[in-house]
Structure formats: C-alpha cells, structure tokens
Amino acid sequence: MKQTSGLFWGCCAIFFWSLLAAFNRSLLELLGMFTAGGCIYIAGGLVCFFLYPPKKRRFSLKYHGLCGFLVIAYFYLFSVGLGLAKNRVQAVEVGLLNYLWPLLTLVFSVIAFRKRVSLLLMTGGIVLSFCGFALSSSVLAGVPLILPELWEQFCGNPLPHLVMTGAAVSWAVYSNILASLDKETPKDAMPYFMLIGGIFLLLMRFPFQEESVWNFTVFWQLLFMAVFPIGAGYYCWDRAMLTPQRDSAIIASYLTPLFSAIGCAVFLHVALPAAFYGACLLVIGGALLCRYAIRKKVPPER
C-alpha cells in the first residue's frame, strides 16, 4: 500500500474533481451562475479551513498576490463559462475546454523554465488535443467535422468557449508560478482564495439580479460539493503530492476529462455519443504526448 499510496490519493482526488462540472451546472440552473459559484466556493473554503487550516507565515506577493489572483480568476471563469452554456450538452462541451489546462501547463513550462523538448512530439500533442476538442464540438452539435461548420457553430455562442479557455489558461499559469516558488514560501492559502473568490462571485449576483430557487436539492448538493469535490478533492491531492509517487498521480490526473464526461452523463442525464468519449481520449493523449516530449521533469500541476 505504501508503494501505491500516492496514486491512490491522486485517483481519489480525480474522482471527486470529475463531479465538479456536473454538480456546478446543476446548482447554477437553480441558483444562477454567480450565486451558485459563490455558495460553492464559500462552503468549500470553510471545509478546507477545517481540513487543513493555513499556518501563520510570511506574506509572499508572488504567491498570495499573483497566485491568489489567478486562482480567484479561475473560479470566476469556470463558473461563468458553465453558466453561459445554453444547455447541458453545451456545458459538457465547454467543460472539456477546462481540461486543456494540463496541456497548457506543460506548454507554458517549456517557455518559462526553458526545458529541452522534442518539438515534433510537442506539436503533435497540441494538435491532437485540439483535434479532440474539435471532434467533441462536432459530435455534440451534430455538425460535420470541417472547419467552416465548426466555426459557424462556435460563432453561434462563442462567449462560454472563450471564458472557459481563459479558465484553463489561468490555472496553467498558476501551476507554473507555484512550481517556481522556493520551499520557504507558504503555499497553503487555498482556503482563503476560495472564500475571497466565493464572496466576489456572490456579490456579482446583485448587479445581475439573479433569481434563485432554494430547496432541499440545493442544500444537499451544496453540502456534497463543499465536502467531496472541493474539500476532499484538494485534501487527497495534497496527500498525493507529498508521496514519492506524485508523478504517477499527476499523469493519472490527465484522465479527469474522461471521468468528468462520465459524471455529467450520469448526473445530468446527458446522452453522450461514443465519439465524444473518443474526443476526451484525444485530449488526454495530446497532454501525455506533450509530457513525453519534455526531457526534463515538469512542475507539479494541481
């Protein structure tokens, strides 16, 4: 068990995180995207405070300032990206864009840390991942897999795609900045980031005058989100990162888009064609190819 503990904790985190998109979409349909996001991250932040309270250490502008801004931006963009999707099917499609962050983390790490890389494999991985997303858009929208048709489909509702791409970029940049910090820098402020992000999202409900429906379904889903996908998810991931098998857990995390699609199909009752799961595998394969293309150890991601 000691030899596989890192992978075990990593897989637990991946399982919990794969439920984020489904439960988030369900809650925002009842509460509105700002109210749902605010309640989710405030509740999740409180749970994280209980599981691993931050220690009083020196303030770091690079971590608390820059990383905090990027994490809060990610929370905001992820919630808004799902909320702007016109239906649950498009929410699943847009959610897949979020999982381009492992690929983008690797690409940005090559630039930031000047790593030796096989340009051929890196290019192939990038193309493979974006082909996966193009295939997902094609099969979910029922349009041919040709550029003009896909562009027309994108132009029909471009904002959620752009917003979710921004979320993936935010988390990828955050991951690389986090990896560049020295060992003395505190890295345990995630509960604070969640609370601040949640409060910001909740305040946004007032200028947009969101209408919310509060019932038993809302309360149990909020409790579930706070305890499992957020609280337990981050707890398990931190445990995985403290073991010698952390790299195995990071590689396994690339499977998150596939499990997230399965979670959406089951919980949101969305019938996803087999080709969509193939598209998820292309996105995963692209990220793995990029990882293999880097000849030096990559920074920890999430």
VEXTIRO-677889 format. One record per residue (C-alpha): residue number from 0; x, y, z; residue in three letters. Coordinates in nm, 4 decimals. Example, Ala and Ser with C-alpha at 12.3 -4.5 7.8 and 13.67 -1.06 7.14 Angstrom:
! residues 2
{0; {1.2300; -0.4500; 0.7800}; "ALA"}
{1; {1.3670; -0.1060; 0.7140}; "SER"}
//
This chain:
! residues 302
{0; {0.0000; 0.0000; 0.0000}; "MET"}
{1; {0.2900; 0.2384; 0.0762}; "LYS"}
{2; {0.4185; 0.1997; -0.2798}; "GLN"}
{3; {0.0851; 0.2951; -0.4313}; "THR"}
{4; {-0.0399; 0.5465; -0.1741}; "SER"}
{5; {0.0381; 0.8474; -0.3949}; "GLY"}
{6; {-0.1515; 0.7028; -0.6874}; "LEU"}
{7; {-0.4398; 0.6024; -0.4590}; "PHE"}
{8; {-0.4797; 0.9519; -0.3136}; "TRP"}
{9; {-0.4413; 1.1038; -0.6592}; "GLY"}
{10; {-0.7136; 0.8807; -0.8034}; "CYS"}
{11; {-0.9450; 0.9738; -0.5153}; "CYS"}
{12; {-0.8907; 1.3429; -0.5936}; "ALA"}
{13; {-0.9530; 1.2812; -0.9650}; "ILE"}
{14; {-1.2774; 1.1008; -0.8882}; "PHE"}
{15; {-1.4014; 1.3873; -0.6708}; "PHE"}
{16; {-1.2930; 1.6542; -0.9210}; "TRP"}
{17; {-1.4705; 1.4728; -1.2028}; "SER"}
{18; {-1.8009; 1.5649; -1.0329}; "LEU"}
{19; {-1.7298; 1.9402; -1.0248}; "LEU"}
{20; {-1.8761; 2.0304; -1.3638}; "ALA"}
{21; {-2.1934; 1.8207; -1.3231}; "ALA"}
{22; {-2.2858; 1.9496; -0.9776}; "PHE"}
{23; {-2.1836; 2.3046; -1.0633}; "ASN"}
{24; {-2.4115; 2.3065; -1.3677}; "ARG"}
{25; {-2.6986; 2.1569; -1.1687}; "SER"}
{26; {-2.6694; 2.4209; -0.8972}; "LEU"}
{27; {-2.6384; 2.7169; -1.1303}; "LEU"}
{28; {-2.9605; 2.6146; -1.3050}; "GLU"}
{29; {-3.1356; 2.6581; -0.9704}; "LEU"}
{30; {-2.9429; 2.9473; -0.8174}; "LEU"}
{31; {-2.7858; 3.1331; -1.1085}; "GLY"}
{32; {-2.4197; 3.1128; -1.2042}; "MET"}
{33; {-2.2909; 3.3812; -0.9644}; "PHE"}
{34; {-2.4975; 3.2685; -0.6650}; "THR"}
{35; {-2.4121; 2.9035; -0.7219}; "ALA"}
{36; {-2.0415; 2.9715; -0.7680}; "GLY"}
{37; {-2.0324; 3.1966; -0.4637}; "GLY"}
{38; {-2.2059; 2.9475; -0.2363}; "CYS"}
{39; {-1.9930; 2.6578; -0.3655}; "ILE"}
{40; {-1.6583; 2.8245; -0.3002}; "TYR"}
{41; {-1.7567; 2.9844; 0.0306}; "ILE"}
{42; {-1.8777; 2.6479; 0.1612}; "ALA"}
{43; {-1.5759; 2.4706; 0.0092}; "GLY"}
{44; {-1.3377; 2.7248; 0.1621}; "GLY"}
{45; {-1.4862; 2.6695; 0.5083}; "LEU"}
{46; {-1.4463; 2.2927; 0.4712}; "VAL"}
{47; {-1.0840; 2.3388; 0.3583}; "CYS"}
{48; {-1.0166; 2.5576; 0.6624}; "PHE"}
{49; {-1.1334; 2.2673; 0.8782}; "PHE"}
{50; {-0.9332; 2.0006; 0.6902}; "LEU"}
{51; {-0.6045; 2.1896; 0.6675}; "TYR"}
{52; {-0.6082; 2.5345; 0.8297}; "PRO"}
{53; {-0.3437; 2.7704; 0.6869}; "PRO"}
{54; {-0.0435; 2.8369; 0.9091}; "LYS"}
{55; {0.0636; 3.1872; 1.0001}; "LYS"}
{56; {0.3674; 3.2514; 0.7842}; "ARG"}
{57; {0.5276; 3.5392; 0.5998}; "ARG"}
{58; {0.3348; 3.7109; 0.3233}; "PHE"}
{59; {0.4501; 3.6413; -0.0330}; "SER"}
{60; {0.3391; 3.8840; -0.3016}; "LEU"}
{61; {0.4108; 3.6268; -0.5727}; "LYS"}
{62; {0.2024; 3.3571; -0.4042}; "TYR"}
{63; {-0.0676; 3.5400; -0.2085}; "HIS"}
{64; {-0.0936; 3.8201; -0.4638}; "GLY"}
{65; {-0.0331; 3.6788; -0.8113}; "LEU"}
{66; {-0.1280; 3.3148; -0.7477}; "CYS"}
{67; {-0.4296; 3.4267; -0.5467}; "GLY"}
{68; {-0.5477; 3.6463; -0.8312}; "PHE"}
{69; {-0.5094; 3.3611; -1.0839}; "LEU"}
{70; {-0.6935; 3.1094; -0.8642}; "VAL"}
{71; {-0.9814; 3.3501; -0.7996}; "ILE"}
{72; {-0.9935; 3.4294; -1.1723}; "ALA"}
{73; {-1.0127; 3.0563; -1.2412}; "TYR"}
{74; {-1.3045; 3.0096; -1.0014}; "PHE"}
{75; {-1.4871; 3.3014; -1.1619}; "TYR"}
{76; {-1.4224; 3.1966; -1.5225}; "LEU"}
{77; {-1.5086; 2.8308; -1.4587}; "PHE"}
{78; {-1.8433; 2.9202; -1.3013}; "SER"}
{79; {-1.9306; 3.1766; -1.5680}; "VAL"}
{80; {-1.8200; 2.9500; -1.8534}; "GLY"}
{81; {-2.0561; 2.6752; -1.7396}; "LEU"}
{82; {-2.3325; 2.9253; -1.6727}; "GLY"}
{83; {-2.3168; 3.0810; -2.0183}; "LEU"}
{84; {-2.3620; 2.7453; -2.1921}; "ALA"}
{85; {-2.7087; 2.7448; -2.3483}; "LYS"}
{86; {-2.7904; 2.3906; -2.2311}; "ASN"}
{87; {-2.6426; 2.0918; -2.0524}; "ARG"}
{88; {-2.4974; 1.9435; -2.3689}; "VAL"}
{89; {-2.3018; 2.2581; -2.4445}; "GLN"}
{90; {-2.1968; 2.2727; -2.0790}; "ALA"}
{91; {-2.0323; 1.9321; -2.1235}; "VAL"}
{92; {-1.8601; 2.0526; -2.4412}; "GLU"}
{93; {-1.7385; 2.3736; -2.2774}; "VAL"}
{94; {-1.6302; 2.1797; -1.9684}; "GLY"}
{95; {-1.3888; 1.9808; -2.1837}; "LEU"}
{96; {-1.2065; 2.3045; -2.2662}; "LEU"}
{97; {-1.1288; 2.3453; -1.8974}; "ASN"}
{98; {-0.9253; 2.0259; -1.9115}; "TYR"}
{99; {-0.6831; 2.1732; -2.1599}; "LEU"}
{100; {-0.5022; 2.3088; -1.8523}; "TRP"}
{101; {-0.2649; 2.0078; -1.8189}; "PRO"}
{102; {-0.1579; 2.0564; -2.1804}; "LEU"}
{103; {-0.1214; 2.4328; -2.1366}; "LEU"}
{104; {0.0721; 2.3820; -1.8118}; "THR"}
{105; {0.3275; 2.1736; -1.9996}; "LEU"}
{106; {0.3490; 2.4178; -2.2907}; "VAL"}
{107; {0.3937; 2.7171; -2.0597}; "PHE"}
{108; {0.6532; 2.5291; -1.8528}; "SER"}
{109; {0.8680; 2.4843; -2.1637}; "VAL"}
{110; {0.8623; 2.8611; -2.2176}; "ILE"}
{111; {0.9008; 2.9608; -1.8528}; "ALA"}
{112; {1.1675; 2.7101; -1.7492}; "PHE"}
{113; {1.3427; 2.6740; -2.0879}; "ARG"}
{114; {1.3118; 2.2988; -2.0882}; "LYS"}
{115; {1.4539; 2.0748; -2.3543}; "ARG"}
{116; {1.1706; 1.9435; -2.5658}; "VAL"}
{117; {1.1023; 1.7395; -2.8768}; "SER"}
{118; {0.9338; 1.9981; -3.0979}; "LEU"}
{119; {0.7768; 1.7283; -3.3135}; "LEU"}
{120; {0.6149; 1.5480; -3.0201}; "LEU"}
{121; {0.5091; 1.8731; -2.8534}; "MET"}
{122; {0.3449; 2.0000; -3.1719}; "THR"}
{123; {0.1785; 1.6637; -3.2247}; "GLY"}
{124; {0.0397; 1.6677; -2.8707}; "GLY"}
{125; {-0.1036; 2.0178; -2.9092}; "ILE"}
{126; {-0.2652; 1.9311; -3.2427}; "VAL"}
{127; {-0.4038; 1.6050; -3.1023}; "LEU"}
{128; {-0.5662; 1.7784; -2.8056}; "SER"}
{129; {-0.7293; 2.0487; -3.0159}; "PHE"}
{130; {-0.8482; 1.7854; -3.2636}; "CYS"}
{131; {-1.0134; 1.6171; -2.9654}; "GLY"}
{132; {-1.1988; 1.9333; -2.8775}; "PHE"}
{133; {-1.2984; 1.9882; -3.2419}; "ALA"}
{134; {-1.4354; 1.6341; -3.2535}; "LEU"}
{135; {-1.6322; 1.6902; -2.9331}; "SER"}
{136; {-1.7892; 2.0060; -3.0761}; "SER"}
{137; {-1.8755; 1.8228; -3.3950}; "SER"}
{138; {-2.0456; 1.5232; -3.2360}; "VAL"}
{139; {-2.2340; 1.7202; -2.9688}; "LEU"}
{140; {-2.3574; 1.9882; -3.2087}; "ALA"}
{141; {-2.4324; 1.7382; -3.4854}; "GLY"}
{142; {-2.2269; 1.9244; -3.7455}; "VAL"}
{143; {-1.9673; 1.7849; -3.9896}; "PRO"}
{144; {-1.6067; 1.7809; -3.8764}; "LEU"}
{145; {-1.4984; 2.0521; -4.1177}; "ILE"}
{146; {-1.3598; 2.3936; -4.0298}; "LEU"}
{147; {-1.6348; 2.6190; -4.1766}; "PRO"}
{148; {-1.9098; 2.4244; -3.9985}; "GLU"}
{149; {-1.7195; 2.4234; -3.6707}; "LEU"}
{150; {-1.6504; 2.7964; -3.6980}; "TRP"}
{151; {-2.0180; 2.8668; -3.7592}; "GLU"}
{152; {-2.1039; 2.6551; -3.4562}; "GLN"}
{153; {-1.8509; 2.8450; -3.2447}; "PHE"}
{154; {-1.9782; 3.1858; -3.3592}; "CYS"}
{155; {-2.3311; 3.0884; -3.2561}; "GLY"}
{156; {-2.2333; 3.1174; -2.8872}; "ASN"}
{157; {-1.8610; 3.1982; -2.8563}; "PRO"}
{158; {-1.8541; 3.3524; -2.5090}; "LEU"}
{159; {-1.8636; 3.0314; -2.2968}; "PRO"}
{160; {-1.5823; 2.8821; -2.5056}; "HIS"}
{161; {-1.3654; 3.1919; -2.4656}; "LEU"}
{162; {-1.4380; 3.2202; -2.0940}; "VAL"}
{163; {-1.3577; 2.8538; -2.0250}; "MET"}
{164; {-1.0381; 2.8785; -2.2300}; "THR"}
{165; {-0.9461; 3.1693; -2.0045}; "GLY"}
{166; {-1.0065; 2.9447; -1.7037}; "ALA"}
{167; {-0.7715; 2.6786; -1.8415}; "ALA"}
{168; {-0.5036; 2.9420; -1.9121}; "VAL"}
{169; {-0.5405; 3.0880; -1.5599}; "SER"}
{170; {-0.4875; 2.7514; -1.3921}; "TRP"}
{171; {-0.1954; 2.6613; -1.6195}; "ALA"}
{172; {-0.0168; 2.9900; -1.5424}; "VAL"}
{173; {-0.0890; 2.9452; -1.1710}; "TYR"}
{174; {0.0555; 2.5921; -1.1780}; "SER"}
{175; {0.3833; 2.7121; -1.3276}; "ASN"}
{176; {0.4168; 3.0074; -1.0915}; "ILE"}
{177; {0.3501; 2.7744; -0.7981}; "LEU"}
{178; {0.6242; 2.5421; -0.9226}; "ALA"}
{179; {0.8720; 2.8309; -0.9390}; "SER"}
{180; {0.8329; 2.9273; -0.5724}; "LEU"}
{181; {1.1053; 2.8335; -0.3262}; "ASP"}
{182; {1.0434; 2.5834; -0.0478}; "LYS"}
{183; {1.0227; 2.8537; 0.2177}; "GLU"}
{184; {0.7291; 3.0269; 0.0513}; "THR"}
{185; {0.3916; 2.9341; 0.2087}; "PRO"}
{186; {0.1597; 2.7508; -0.0284}; "LYS"}
{187; {-0.1400; 2.6814; 0.1935}; "ASP"}
{188; {-0.3708; 2.9775; 0.1257}; "ALA"}
{189; {-0.6211; 2.7902; -0.0942}; "MET"}
{190; {-0.8993; 2.8206; 0.1688}; "PRO"}
{191; {-0.8521; 3.1998; 0.1662}; "TYR"}
{192; {-0.8580; 3.2044; -0.2143}; "PHE"}
{193; {-1.1824; 3.0051; -0.2136}; "MET"}
{194; {-1.3505; 3.2347; 0.0378}; "LEU"}
{195; {-1.2461; 3.5514; -0.1456}; "ILE"}
{196; {-1.3487; 3.4047; -0.4812}; "GLY"}
{197; {-1.6806; 3.2891; -0.3378}; "GLY"}
{198; {-1.7575; 3.6281; -0.1847}; "ILE"}
{199; {-1.6708; 3.8020; -0.5117}; "PHE"}
{200; {-1.8999; 3.5707; -0.7102}; "LEU"}
{201; {-2.1799; 3.6114; -0.4571}; "LEU"}
{202; {-2.1577; 3.9903; -0.4764}; "LEU"}
{203; {-2.1938; 3.9688; -0.8550}; "MET"}
{204; {-2.5460; 3.8311; -0.8135}; "ARG"}
{205; {-2.6784; 4.1724; -0.7104}; "PHE"}
{206; {-2.5997; 4.3815; -1.0207}; "PRO"}
{207; {-2.7274; 4.0949; -1.2396}; "PHE"}
{208; {-3.0370; 4.0426; -1.0194}; "GLN"}
{209; {-3.0243; 3.6654; -1.0270}; "GLU"}
{210; {-3.3310; 3.4718; -0.9222}; "GLU"}
{211; {-3.2658; 3.1659; -0.7096}; "SER"}
{212; {-3.4739; 2.8669; -0.6087}; "VAL"}
{213; {-3.3803; 2.7370; -0.2637}; "TRP"}
{214; {-3.4927; 2.3851; -0.1818}; "ASN"}
{215; {-3.3649; 2.0577; -0.0370}; "PHE"}
{216; {-3.1898; 1.9673; -0.3635}; "THR"}
{217; {-2.9852; 2.2865; -0.3490}; "VAL"}
{218; {-2.8755; 2.2338; 0.0106}; "PHE"}
{219; {-2.7677; 1.8719; -0.0255}; "TRP"}
{220; {-2.5806; 1.9450; -0.3495}; "GLN"}
{221; {-2.4019; 2.2409; -0.1901}; "LEU"}
{222; {-2.3051; 2.0268; 0.1080}; "LEU"}
{223; {-2.1847; 1.7475; -0.1218}; "PHE"}
{224; {-1.9814; 1.9924; -0.3354}; "MET"}
{225; {-1.8165; 2.1507; -0.0323}; "ALA"}
{226; {-1.7249; 1.8233; 0.1376}; "VAL"}
{227; {-1.6256; 1.6000; -0.1545}; "PHE"}
{228; {-1.5227; 1.7597; -0.4872}; "PRO"}
{229; {-1.3681; 2.0623; -0.3129}; "ILE"}
{230; {-1.2741; 1.9685; 0.0434}; "GLY"}
{231; {-1.1862; 1.6010; -0.0002}; "ALA"}
{232; {-1.0582; 1.6582; -0.3541}; "GLY"}
{233; {-0.7921; 1.9082; -0.2514}; "TYR"}
{234; {-0.7114; 1.7126; 0.0641}; "TYR"}
{235; {-0.6477; 1.3920; -0.1334}; "CYS"}
{236; {-0.4419; 1.5773; -0.3923}; "TRP"}
{237; {-0.2216; 1.7330; -0.1253}; "ASP"}
{238; {-0.1674; 1.3873; 0.0247}; "ARG"}
{239; {-0.0706; 1.2527; -0.3173}; "ALA"}
{240; {0.1783; 1.5364; -0.3747}; "MET"}
{241; {0.3587; 1.4504; -0.0500}; "LEU"}
{242; {0.4406; 1.0935; -0.1590}; "THR"}
{243; {0.7200; 0.9603; -0.3831}; "PRO"}
{244; {0.4530; 0.8564; -0.6356}; "GLN"}
{245; {0.3425; 1.2148; -0.7056}; "ARG"}
{246; {0.4368; 1.1892; -1.0750}; "ASP"}
{247; {0.2090; 0.8874; -1.1168}; "SER"}
{248; {-0.0757; 1.0852; -0.9625}; "ALA"}
{249; {-0.0097; 1.3795; -1.1960}; "ILE"}
{250; {-0.0158; 1.1526; -1.5010}; "ILE"}
{251; {-0.3369; 0.9887; -1.3774}; "ALA"}
{252; {-0.4928; 1.3357; -1.3404}; "SER"}
{253; {-0.4911; 1.3653; -1.7194}; "TYR"}
{254; {-0.7823; 1.1201; -1.7177}; "LEU"}
{255; {-1.0039; 1.3782; -1.5440}; "THR"}
{256; {-1.1814; 1.4945; -1.8652}; "PRO"}
{257; {-1.2961; 1.1389; -1.9355}; "LEU"}
{258; {-1.4301; 1.0865; -1.5832}; "PHE"}
{259; {-1.5856; 1.4333; -1.5849}; "SER"}
{260; {-1.7749; 1.3451; -1.9038}; "ALA"}
{261; {-1.8978; 1.0233; -1.7441}; "ILE"}
{262; {-2.0041; 1.2181; -1.4333}; "GLY"}
{263; {-2.2001; 1.4674; -1.6451}; "CYS"}
{264; {-2.3637; 1.1893; -1.8448}; "ALA"}
{265; {-2.4806; 1.0122; -1.5284}; "VAL"}
{266; {-2.5720; 1.3043; -1.3037}; "PHE"}
{267; {-2.7066; 1.5494; -1.5635}; "LEU"}
{268; {-2.8753; 1.2735; -1.7668}; "HIS"}
{269; {-2.6983; 1.3813; -2.0860}; "VAL"}
{270; {-2.6721; 1.1160; -2.3562}; "ALA"}
{271; {-2.3172; 1.1453; -2.4895}; "LEU"}
{272; {-2.2257; 0.9591; -2.8104}; "PRO"}
{273; {-1.9318; 0.7195; -2.8082}; "ALA"}
{274; {-1.7372; 0.9564; -3.0335}; "ALA"}
{275; {-1.7365; 1.2173; -2.7548}; "PHE"}
{276; {-1.5507; 0.9807; -2.5243}; "TYR"}
{277; {-1.3076; 0.9263; -2.8112}; "GLY"}
{278; {-1.2619; 1.3033; -2.8221}; "ALA"}
{279; {-1.1796; 1.3025; -2.4499}; "CYS"}
{280; {-0.9154; 1.0376; -2.5140}; "LEU"}
{281; {-0.7614; 1.2556; -2.7849}; "LEU"}
{282; {-0.7347; 1.5459; -2.5390}; "VAL"}
{283; {-0.5764; 1.3124; -2.2832}; "ILE"}
{284; {-0.3430; 1.1612; -2.5430}; "GLY"}
{285; {-0.2294; 1.5051; -2.6522}; "GLY"}
{286; {-0.1381; 1.6050; -2.2967}; "ALA"}
{287; {0.0502; 1.2785; -2.2410}; "LEU"}
{288; {0.2380; 1.3239; -2.5688}; "LEU"}
{289; {0.3428; 1.6741; -2.4627}; "CYS"}
{290; {0.4576; 1.5394; -2.1279}; "ARG"}
{291; {0.6637; 1.2724; -2.3012}; "TYR"}
{292; {0.8118; 1.5391; -2.5305}; "ALA"}
{293; {0.9658; 1.7219; -2.2338}; "ILE"}
{294; {1.3013; 1.5707; -2.1482}; "ARG"}
{295; {1.3174; 1.7139; -1.8004}; "LYS"}
{296; {1.0863; 1.6822; -1.5033}; "LYS"}
{297; {0.7800; 1.9050; -1.5350}; "VAL"}
{298; {0.6483; 2.1197; -1.2477}; "PRO"}
{299; {0.3644; 1.9907; -1.0281}; "PRO"}
{300; {0.0302; 2.0877; -1.1672}; "GLU"}
{301; {-0.2733; 2.0709; -0.9387}; "ARG"}
//
